[in-house]
Amino acid sequence: MPVALMALILGVLGSAGYFGYQAVVASSFFKVRNELIDVVGFPENAEGRERALEIRKLVTNLVRQEPKGESADPRQHSFMIDLDLIGQKVGELAYVRRVAVSRKMPDGLRVSVVQRERAAVFRLEGQDIWYDEDGRQLDLVKKGDPNAPFVMRGLNTADTPVATEENRKRIELYGRLKTEWAQHNLVERVKEVDATDLRNLRVTVESDGGSAVLIIGNEDYVNRLTMGIKAKAQYEASNGPVQSVDVVNGAPVIVPRAKGR
């Protein structure tokens, strides 16, 4: 085949491909429609719907472009959208653990989210804050939240491997204490757990006689808490308010509350 004819054929094919590409890009058929941005991974409750809506609005803003002219379509072409950028921006939200973004041809997007779950409540600088199992700060505890029956103190805010490991143990401990104490109808009595020293927990409990600190160590949490509550109640029935009860070594050691406190 002559070289000139070959060049002509290639030129025709190239032109056809170019103009075909331009036609596809210009076509509204492949431009993402806002109502086809699906966000999945959240529970069907008020909070889940609120979070899904927030992400949908965020993605909608990311896939829009500045219109050129009054009648220009601000929607981006599906092929032109940067999925990695969308994933990065969605992943920056505090409650997002993992995210995957994919196209739903011809004109939709799917954003699949694995959210961070609230695992433990820590009190820091007067605020009660939810943390996930990785020690990531989430949001403030809402008043009356039944999933946060007590707060924990002692979170290590240092950015070190040791602090990270200690905090992981504290978060796991929070879940264990909440579960075990709830099973024995004790969790309602607990106001606060000081886990600054993981080897020697200090639990603040409340009753008609007022609050007191029960020192329960690092094992047998149900029995030791029960023992401390009973010792407090028995002492207060005859002698007045209690400041603390140490049950680590078996027989309760009671410190009365000073008068006027």
Stockholm file with secondary structure:
# STOCKHOLM 1.0

chainA/1-261         MPVALMALILGVLGSAGYFGYQAVVASSFFKVRNELIDVVGFPENAEGRERALEIRKLVTNLVRQEPKGESADPRQHSFMIDLDLIGQKVGELAYVRRVAVSRKMPDGLRVSVVQRERAAVFRLEGQDIWYDEDGRQLDLVKKGDPNAPFVMRGLNTADTPVATEENRKRIELYGRLKTEWAQHNLVERVKEVDATDLRNLRVTVESDGGSAVLIIGNEDYVNRLTMGIKAKAQYEASNGPVQSVDVVNGAPVIVPRAKGR
#=GR chainA/1-261 SS CCHHHHHHHHHHHHHHHHHHHHHHHHCGGGBCCGGGEEEESSCSSHHHHHHHHHHHHHHHHHTBCCCSSTTCCCBCBGGGCCHHHHHHHHHTSTTEEEEEEEEETTTEEEEEEEECCCCEEEEETTEEEEECTTCCEEEECCTTCTTCSSEEECCCCCCSHHHHHHHHHHHHHHHHHHHHHHHTTCGGGEEEEECSSTTSEEEEEEETTEEEEEEEETSCHHHHHHHHHHHHHHHHHHHCCEEEEECTTSSCEEEECCTTC
#=GC SS_cons         CCHHHHHHHHHHHHHHHHHHHHHHHHCGGGBCCGGGEEEESSCSSHHHHHHHHHHHHHHHHHTBCCCSSTTCCCBCBGGGCCHHHHHHHHHTSTTEEEEEEEEETTTEEEEEEEECCCCEEEEETTEEEEECTTCCEEEECCTTCTTCSSEEECCCCCCSHHHHHHHHHHHHHHHHHHHHHHHTTCGGGEEEEECSSTTSEEEEEEETTEEEEEEEETSCHHHHHHHHHHHHHHHHHHHCCEEEEECTTSSCEEEECCTTC
//
